[in-house]
Every structure is written in structure tokens, then in C-alpha cells.
């Protein structure tokens, strides 16, 4: 992994694009980090996910099956304040 500044990237773009073909290149700009990712020769479908739709639905199906089988943990927080107005806030933890 190689960490560079935004200024270094601007000055040597081609060099770092070539390096990104072989290893991770992280760009640090102030307190934020970005990564150069080689997507190959095809433009991917514009999508905000980091997995295919098939993978996502498979994980959702697995989580639902775990929930139905009782393999999840449920956490509740009984609140009594102006925001919750004596309501219980519960959620189940499903592993992915």
C-alpha cells in the first residue's frame, strides 16, 4: 500500500495510475483519504454498492433465514423521554 498526498498525485498522475495497477494507492487530503481503483477496461454500471445485486440479495436472504432460525441477537432500549415518548427501540443483529 502506498499513501501519497493530493499534491503528489497532481504532479505525477500517470506514475500513480500505473502503480495502482499493482498495489493500493491511497491519497491523503487534509484529514480525508481516497483510493485509486483500477476498474479495468470496462466502465462499470453506475451504482453506489460495493457488491453485485446478486451478492446483496443473497446476503439479505441469509440474514432473513438467520432471523427466522433464531440465530440473531435482539437488543432493546426502553426510553422514556420527549423524543421516544415511552417507546421501545429494538433491533436484531444479523451477521453478513
Secondary structure by P-SEA (a helix, b strand, c coil): cccccaaaaaacaaaaaaaaacbbbbbbcccbbbbbbbccccccccccccccaaaaaaaaaaaaaaaaaccbbbbbbbcccccccbbbbbbbbbcc
